[in-house]
């Protein structure tokens, strides 16, 4: 059945307009969590580069998001997107009248028929959820709703302490959720305020459905640990601890006298993959001490294996160039317009930055690396 679902998913994707919901980064060609995080951070850093500004980021948690889908409501939206009647009817039949039982050991419950939600573990469920939420977009120019499947983040760019547009946006989002049978889990929804001004105002918490949203100093955003000062010490500490644990297994394999090529393959798959996770997002603004901490892991692995391994800095440069090249070639990517050629047609226009935070972030760094590559 899953093979057939993949065929249906591929067919649905061919029918969708490429410009549909550009800030939804899940299940789309040339999109990843790196893109979602980099886009959110670039919006924030560009705004914070101006005077008398701060940013509020709301990380929304839905209660049983996939289980609350109303098939008839979803089909209405799919029809508006241009999916033909026969395909819509198949999806409706797929989502309704599903028999379900629970078995524990030799005991089996009675059968219950479900006609709401999408099956857990189903190939189509995440895609159908993204299509259900495609019309959940920001209405004010200073707000952005970044989505990766059911992970939703509201980025509010606030100037001169005027938070009215941001708070109205959150209220609209809450109303949209009610209209679409989605329940906000306020207890797990968190907010982070990024404010670098010397004199910071009193950031009163948001209120959703009568409950206050907790303001936190750090949170996990699509796999990376983000702090309110936009530093990366917490994230690199987490990566270092996780990679350090994997070195134990590398030593065991070395004691088993496995050859260096196999040890290198193990390192690339289990240790380097951790150290380079979302590296284009955080490495540019990573403190020198944190870079050295991660590089020591690579040095230890080199001693165990007995061969030289790529530097983390080189991995970062390679990933940045590869990611930037793919964005330049994809006109539907929301960050495509950041890469503008100069009149010469050989170099890209640099992004003006007043702070090192913005200057060292992904997009300015990527443009510099592309221009350097062109000179080489």
Secondary structure, DSSP 8 states (H G I E B T S, - for coil): -HHHHHHHHHHHHHHS-TTTTTTB-TTSTT--HHHHHHHHHHHHHHHHTSSSEEEEEEEE-BSSTGGG--HHHHHHHHHHTT--HHHHHHHHHHHSSEEE--EETTEE---EEE-SS--TT-TTHHHHHHHHTTT----STTEEEEEETTEEEEEEEEETT--HHHHHHHHHHHHHHHHTT--B-TTT-EEEEE---SS-------EETTEE-EE-SEEEETTEEEETT---HHHHHHHHHHHHHHHHHHHHHHHTT--HHHHHHHHIIIIIHHHTTTHHHHGGG--HHHHHHHHHHHHHHHHHHTS----HHHHHHHHHHHHHHHHHT-TTSTTGGG--B-TTSSSB-----SSHHHHTSHHHHHHHHHHHHHH-
